[in-house]
Amino acid sequence: HILNLISISDKLITIMHDSSALRNLNVRQMLDLLAVVDHGGVTAAARALNVSQPALTRSVRQLEETLDVTLLARVGRGVVPTRFGHSLAQHARTIEAELRHATRDLSDLRQAEGGHIALGASPIGMATLVGPALSRLHAVRPGLTFDVRNDAFGLQLDALDKGELDIVIGALFGGAGTHEHLVEEILFQNSLSVIVRGDHPLTRRADLTIADLVDEAWVMARGSATIRQLVANEFRFEGSDPPKFVVETDSMLCVKGLLLSGDFVCANPAELFATEIERGVLCALPIRWHSGSRAIGFTLREHGTITPAMAALIEILRDLGRERSR
């Protein structure tokens, strides 16, 4: 299989570097192929593109003739991408994202100092970086507009990969998960704290260790796989089994509400509860963590276009990271 993949990769590289083939490549045909791959067949893709099925089939066949490879294989009454088709569709996805950015850049030029940045952020990204970064950027580029999303981390990476987001800010998970065309930059390390209600019984106990909390009512934000693993590691380090998570939720507001109203505990960065801790209604327990830290930074497309507005945002994020690391 490895030899086959190497052979296919070599052939595609040869094709893509053949200047005559490049001149004959049709972007619309590549996007038509991408639509077929993404929609799982010609019929669904034609419906989504609002074109006839024969016209879409003809477009992909012309692309096959140009490149002299088979891109789609018939299976039953439908089609599936060949290895050539799957590989070329990934290149088409990058082209689609860059075309979207090219259109946006032209619009930015028409609006002089204007522009638009679409970004995603995790809760810790929102709490530590997004506000200060956008505030500083708005001060120097007041014509910029922003779209800020806080969807689930996986959805944000999907949107970034497709070109729907320009950057994702927050906790990093190493290699951006399964998204091979995304790259990460670490800005600082953030520590976890055990958070409880301000008058929780645990606040009156001395010399607490993490193992003392094994029977407490733990709350976990669903999808926080890294935090879950860090908590489990701490308990095992103390010679204890990990705790049972009584409540799992998609909402940090739910986590905060539970902490405020009952004898619940959670492991999260204290920055997420800064206002409540300052008011004394929540408290970070004085527990020593052995490895309770996560890398915080941003994620980009590996070969994505860095517009002047994006370059300014990235430099501001780096400044904020240096400030927090002092």
N, C-alpha and C positions, 0 to 999 in steps of 0.2 A: 504493500500500500504506500509506503514512504517513497519508493522509487517511482511509482505511478504519479504521486503528487508532485515530485520533483520534476518529472517529465512534463506534466501539465503546466507547472509554474514556468519552466523554461520556455515552453511554446508560447504562453501568454505574454511573457516578457518580450520575446521576439516579435510577436504580433504588434504589441503596443509601441515598440520602438521602430517599427517599419514606417518610415516617413510617408510613403505612398499610402499605406493603410490608414495612417492617422489622418491624412488629408481627406480620405473618403469616409471616415467615421461620421455618423450622423447622431447628434446628441439626442434628438427626439427618439430615434430608434433605440438607443440605449435606455432611455427612460421608459419606453414601451416595454422593453424586456424586464426592467425593474418592476413595473406594474404587474406583469404576468407572474413573476416570482413572488411578489408580496401578496398578491390576491389568490395565489394558489391555482391559477389557470387562466386561459385566454378569455373564457366567457365572463368571469367575474371582473377581470381587468378591463375588458371592453366596456362593460357596464359602468365601471367606476370612471373611466376616461371619457365616456359618452361618445365612443366611436364604434363602428361596426366590427364584428368579430373577424370577418375576412380582411379588413383593412389592417387590423392589429396583427393578424397572422402574417400578412404580407410584409409588414414593417420588420418583424423579427426575422423573417426569412431573408430579407435584403441585408440585414445586419450579419446573418450567418454567411451569406455569400461574400460580403466584404472581408470578413475575417477568416473565411475558409475553415470554420469549425461548426459543430452542431451544438446549439445552445439549449434547445428544448427537445425532450424525448417523449414520445407518445406512450402513455400508460393507460390501458383500457380505453375509456372515452375521453380522457383528459391528457394533460401534458405536465411534465415536471422538468426542472432545470437539470441539465447535465452538470458535470463538474466545471466545464468551461462556462456554462450559463450562470452558475452560482457565483463563480469568481468575478465574472464581468459585471454581474448585478451589484456586487459590493463596490466596484469602482463607480458604477452608475449612481449609487447612493451618495458617494462622496461628491460627485459632479452635481447632483441635485442640490445638495446642501450648499455647495459653493455658488451655484447659480442664484440660490435664494439670498446669499450674502451679497453677491454682485448687485442684484436688484436693490437691496437695502442700501448698499454703499452709494449707488447713483442717487437714490432718494435723499441720502444724507448730504451729498454734495449740493443738491438743489436747495436744501434747507440750511446751508452754510454751517453754522455751529450746532445744528440739530443732530438727530440721530436717535437710535433706539438700541437698547441692550435687553435681551431676554435672559434671565438667570434663574437658576434653581438653588435652593439652599436647604440644608438640614436644620433642625432646631438649634444645634450649637452654632452653626454658621449664622443663623438669624441673630442669635444672642450676642455673638462676639464680633462679627465682621461686617455683615450686610449694612446695618444702620450707619456705622462710622464711614464705611467705604462709599456708600451712595451719597452721604452728606458731603464728604470731601469732593467727590467727583461732580456733584451738582454745583458746588461753589465755583469750580473752574470751568465747567461746561454746562451752563444753566439751560441750554436748549435741548439737552439729552432727555429722553423719556425712558422709563424702565418698566419691565414686566417681571415681577418676582413671584416665583412658584414655590410651594412647599409640599409638593406631592411626595409620595413614597420614594425613597432613594433610588430604587430600581427603575421606576418610571421616569425619574429625572435623567438618569443615565441613558435610557432609551431615547428620550427626547433630545438629549445632547448629541447622541450618535446620529440621529436623523437630521440634525441641523435646526431643530425647533427651539433649542436653547443654545446660548452662546457660551455659557460657563455654569458649573455647579460648584457651590461653595459649602464647605462643612467638613464633617468627619470623612477621612479617607480610609479605604478598605483594601488598599494594595492592588495595583494593576487594574483598578476600576472594574473589578469583578471579571465577568466574561466578555467585556467590551474591549476587544483587542486594539481598536483604533482610537482609544482614549488614553490620555496621559495625565498624571497627577503631579502636583507640586506641593510639598509640605511647607507650611508657614510656621507652625508652632505645635508643641505637644500640650494636650489638655488633660488634666487629672479628673478622676471621678470622685464623687463624695457620696456618702450615705445620707439621704435627706429624710427628715421626719417632721412631724408637727412640732411647733415651738414648745408645747408643754407635754410632749410624748413622754411616757415613763422612762424610756431609754435615756433621756437627757439628764436624768438624776442618778444615773449609774456611772461609777468610775472605772477606769482601766478596761474599757470595752475592747473586744477584738471582734473581727468579722464572724468568727465561729459562734459568738454569743447570739448572733442574729438568725441562726438557722431556722428557728421556729416562729419567726415574726411573719407578719402578713406582707409579703413582697408584691410590689407592682412592677410590671415591665412593659415598656412601650414596644408593641409588636414590631418586628423587623429589626430590632436592635441586637443583631446577632453578635456583634463585637462586644457590646456591654454584657450580654448574657454570658459570653465566654470568659470575660474578665472577672465577673462575679464568681463563676464556677471555679476559676483558677485560684481565687483568693481563699475560698472555702477549702479547697483541696490542699492548699499550702498550709492551712491551719489544721489539717488532718480531719476535716469534716466533709460530709456529702453536701452538694449544692442545695440551696433552699428550694422549696416549692413556690412557684409564682402563683399567687392567689388570683390576681387580676392581670390580664394582658389586654392592651388596648392600642388602637391606632392613634389615639389623641393625647397629646401632651397636656391639653386642658383637663382631660379626664384624670391623668396622673396627678396634676396639681390639686384638683378638686378632692380626690381621695386622700391625699396627704393632709389637706387642710381639715377634713371632716372626720377622720378616723385614725386608728393606730396602725397606719400603713407605713412601709418603708420602701425606698427605691434607691437605685444607684444611678446617678446622672451627674453631669457637670453642674456645679453650684451656680454657674452663670445663668442657667435656665430659670432659676428661682431667686435671682438677685434681689428683686423688689421685696418679695415675701420674707427673705432672710434678713434684709435690712430692717423691715418692720417688726421682726421677731416672731411672726406667725409660723415660719418654718425655720428649721435649724439643720446645719450640717454637723453630723456627729464627729467627734474627734477620734476617728479610727485611722490607723496607719495602713495604707495600701502598699502592697509589694510591687504591683505591676498595673495599677489602675489608671493608665493613661492611653490616650489615643492621638494619632496624628490628625491635625486639622489643616486644611488647605483648600485648593481648588482643583477642578478637573476640566480639561479642554479636549477638543478633537485634535488628534495628533497632527493632522495636516490642515487644520481649519485656518481660515483667514483671520488675521489679527488686525482689526480695524484700528484707526487712531483712538477711538473711544474705548475699545477693549484694551488697547495697550496702556491707556491711562488708568483704567480700572485695575489691571494686573499690577501696575507699579504701586498703586495705593494699597492694594492687598498686601504686597510685599513689605511696604512700610509698616502697616499695622502688625504684620507678623513679627517684624524685627522689634517693634515697640513692646509686644507682649513677651518676647523672649529675653528681654533685658533683666 
